[in-house]
Amino acid sequence: MIQLTFIMNDKTHIQISMVITCVVMLFLFIMSCEAVESLEPVSGAEGMLVVSGEWPDSVKGITVVALSKLDINNLAENFIDFSDVLEPENDTLRYFIQLSKGANSLVPVGIKLEPALIIANIDSFLALENLPIFTFPNPNDVTGIVRQSAPIGKDGSIFPVPIIELLFE
Amino acid sequence: MVTGEVTNRETGDPLIGANVLIKDSFWGAATDENGAFLISKIPFGSYRIAISVIGFESYEKDLLLSNENPTVTISASLKRDIISSAQIVVTTSRSEQDIMDLPLSVSVVSARKLADKNVVSLEEILIYEPGVTIVKDQLNIRGASGYTLGAGSRSLLLLDGLPLMGSASGNITWNVVPTSEIDRVEIVKSGGSAMYGSGAMGGVVNIITRNAPDKPETRLRVLSGVYSHPKYDQWHWRDSRGFFNMMEITRSLPIGPHGAWFRLQRYQTDGYTELGWDESWNLTAKTKLKFRNKYSASIYGNFISTLNGIESQWKSPADPFEAPYGSEHDKANGTKLNINSTLSAVMSPYTVLHFKSAFYDVFWENIGTNNDHSNERKVYGELQGGTKISRRWHVTSGASIQNATIDASIFGTHSTATQAIYGLMQGKFGHGLSTSVGGRYELFSVDGKKNTGQFVPQLAINYRPEKWLSLRTSLAKGFRSPTVAELFSQSQLNVFVVEPNPNLLTETSTSFETGFTMKFTNINPVVSFVQIDVAGYSSRYIDMIEPTPDSYGVIHFENVTNATISGLDAGIGFRLFEGLLDFQGSYTYLNPVETGSGDTTIDTLSYRYRHHITQTTILNIYSFSLMIDSRHTSKMEKTKLFDENPSTGRDKRIPVNVWNCGASWEFKHFEFRLRVENVFQQYYVELERNMGEERNFQFSLIKIF
């Protein structure tokens, strides 16, 4: 068994201690610089949805859906994400949809069921390819701008979407 | 009679206010301004004396009082010691115990550690303790609570042994804790229901406030800080930087054998988010009265008035520091009053009685997009006795009652009542073996409707085969009655509706733990102290209450889940070169799973971290200290409200890696402290859509008059 004996004065203690501390701190610092992953600015589309007129009873909310391809007959297939939901007691929604770099399309849609129900079950609806939503314009319900493209040029960029206005007659 | 003096080994100065105890009895004293103490009227016999004072190594010595030797004089010269100090704890058994004799896992935060980290709010330091995490103000010990929308906690917060939480939600208001007046914080990580009842099934945090020193003192503490601008231009949201300031003044007065302190604190922060602003006035006072060495009384009072922004979630991931549209002016104001008192009577050297009481009055109202309000009152009373019934056995028992009324816009008007009795027998046998057996029976009622009573037993064993080694194991039942918030909340959370569920049942748990502590001192000239603590644990929950969105997206609190949370805690602390370098590190592994009836794993429980690592390194050069500390958690695997969208990166969660550093200098009666938090400006989310704290720089000055 080897036993080491240290004979040191206070000055030696301090020097050795400082060296050890500096090495430990430097090691931790370098490890941290290398390893820390952090959230960064995101890219996406932001805009405003304005609805006027009297909402039909069948419409429980309106949201803006982001699609990878503008094919309103295959919403589920091209579905990327949707914005917060505008509920009937409000008339304006400022929204932001996080999107990856590339071409995207935005479509305002009416929601046939309670918004929370769709959010809670979105994966099931998508799996069934049967989203309980409908697109505008419906000649009986709405007029105005209904579709926008939202090209995201680079990561971290925000595409400002012109105001989408819907009018229930 | 035992007399003596206690001094600082390095300076020779007397140590004032050191605790001197005859072990296994209620005889004790505190040292006076000369470091002297006297304990009289002790019958002849063999005893062991223990002396402890925060920031110094503890001292123990056997002594014999006899006809030939009726007076023993002790001269204790204590070495400064930050890591191994605070070795006496009271929470696990409601009586003083050496930390090496404990049958449960406990970690202790000393006053020195609180000061070193410039803490204003207690949660800032708890997240650096092994096994403790906090999700949006919600305390988690070994992942017990997760995040329950602030409506219920499985970990109990005590102040001097009395419950500090509001009874309606069981939630913690951290800013009522007087961090600069804390003697120590004891964190019991094993289930504590057998001693403390509902709410303690996932552990206990007990804040022990200090008593007044033996000489008059005025302490002024000023803290000022500034938040960095966000690292990315896209996230800039204000022209000026956010500042925070705290000023407090504490006056301590000894009046004969009695003592009192009063503290007034003003705190103001702009916050690092748009609605993170906060301002408060906080008045705290404590008085300790002593009569004829037999009776003592302690009265503690705290009043806080607050005005703050209401943060629920960010505006969007593109503007994570800003408030959602329309809620920029949402704010809340409130007041909280808390009065605690404890009367103690030493009936004989082996018997003591305590009568404890507490009163709470909590009011808050929201102003803005929602105008919720709440007014709650709670009274608590407890009678506790402790006696040594034989050479080996010590018994602690008591009874408590609690009544609360609440009138809140989101709960309605309700009342709750709790009655409980408890008992704990602690036995000490030969060869370092000790055991504790106990239990608690508690009745809980809401609006006069009684729930089934709960009996929760506990069995724990400690074995010290060597002075440096302590082995422990425990088995305990736990329970938690649903809170008023879980039973009756009716509110809106984003598009989700929260609806009441008055049929909730009490949840129960069975916890097993086994572990060891090794402590070595003065090993060689290089290593002067090493402490290693390892524990493995498993808690099985039945009828766990969780907020659960149903298929309609409506959230109820339901007894939907059986769950098992198992894991491992490992901590190491060491000191090199007589205290020139101190290190503390910890690792916690959790496996939190929801289980089916046959113990089959269904899913991971939400809002828990699987891995949690902390470290604190301090270099002490005479009166200078340099510190680096950090905490690391693995990515939170599951949340409740907003899932990640892998294709766009929405609601992305990442591991948390926060580094802080600081320096302090003590000069005569001044203390200067500098600290930088989140040095590398890591951006992370713990609760969905709530950004973690921005980097900030802070400076504090303490002057003692």
Chai-1 contact restraints between the chains, C-beta under 6 A:
chainA,res_idxA,chainB,res_idxB,connection_type,confidence,min_distance_angstrom,max_distance_angstrom,comment,restraint_id
A,F6,B,P525,contact,1.0,0.0,6.0,A-B,restraint_1
A,F6,B,V526,contact,1.0,0.0,6.0,A-B,restraint_2
A,H13,B,F577,contact,1.0,0.0,6.0,A-B,restraint_3
A,H13,B,L580,contact,1.0,0.0,6.0,A-B,restraint_4
A,S17,B,F577,contact,1.0,0.0,6.0,A-B,restraint_5
A,S17,B,L580,contact,1.0,0.0,6.0,A-B,restraint_6
A,S17,B,L581,contact,1.0,0.0,6.0,A-B,restraint_7
A,T21,B,L581,contact,1.0,0.0,6.0,A-B,restraint_8
A,T21,B,L619,contact,1.0,0.0,6.0,A-B,restraint_9
A,V24,B,T617,contact,1.0,0.0,6.0,A-B,restraint_10
A,M25,B,I628,contact,1.0,0.0,6.0,A-B,restraint_11
A,S32,B,W659,contact,1.0,0.0,6.0,A-B,restraint_12
A,V36,B,N657,contact,1.0,0.0,6.0,A-B,restraint_13
A,V36,B,F680,contact,1.0,0.0,6.0,A-B,restraint_14
A,V36,B,Q682,contact,1.0,0.0,6.0,A-B,restraint_15
A,E37,B,I654,contact,1.0,0.0,6.0,A-B,restraint_16
A,S38,B,Q682,contact,1.0,0.0,6.0,A-B,restraint_17
A,S38,B,Y683,contact,1.0,0.0,6.0,A-B,restraint_18
A,L39,B,Y683,contact,1.0,0.0,6.0,A-B,restraint_19
A,P41,B,Y232,contact,1.0,0.0,6.0,A-B,restraint_20
A,P41,B,Q234,contact,1.0,0.0,6.0,A-B,restraint_21
A,V42,B,P317,contact,1.0,0.0,6.0,A-B,restraint_22
A,V42,B,A318,contact,1.0,0.0,6.0,A-B,restraint_23
A,D81,B,N645,contact,1.0,0.0,6.0,A-B,restraint_24
A,D81,B,T648,contact,1.0,0.0,6.0,A-B,restraint_25
A,V85,B,V495,contact,1.0,0.0,6.0,A-B,restraint_26
A,R94,B,Y325,contact,1.0,0.0,6.0,A-B,restraint_27
A,F96,B,S316,contact,1.0,0.0,6.0,A-B,restraint_28
A,F96,B,A318,contact,1.0,0.0,6.0,A-B,restraint_29
A,Q98,B,P317,contact,1.0,0.0,6.0,A-B,restraint_30
A,Q98,B,T648,contact,1.0,0.0,6.0,A-B,restraint_31
A,Q98,B,R650,contact,1.0,0.0,6.0,A-B,restraint_32
A,L99,B,T648,contact,1.0,0.0,6.0,A-B,restraint_33
A,S100,B,T648,contact,1.0,0.0,6.0,A-B,restraint_34
A,P115,B,V495,contact,1.0,0.0,6.0,A-B,restraint_35
A,A116,B,V495,contact,1.0,0.0,6.0,A-B,restraint_36
A,A116,B,F496,contact,1.0,0.0,6.0,A-B,restraint_37
A,A116,B,G553,contact,1.0,0.0,6.0,A-B,restraint_38
A,L117,B,Y552,contact,1.0,0.0,6.0,A-B,restraint_39
A,L117,B,G553,contact,1.0,0.0,6.0,A-B,restraint_40
A,I119,B,G553,contact,1.0,0.0,6.0,A-B,restraint_41
A,A120,B,P549,contact,1.0,0.0,6.0,A-B,restraint_42
A,A120,B,G553,contact,1.0,0.0,6.0,A-B,restraint_43
A,I158,B,A318,contact,1.0,0.0,6.0,A-B,restraint_44
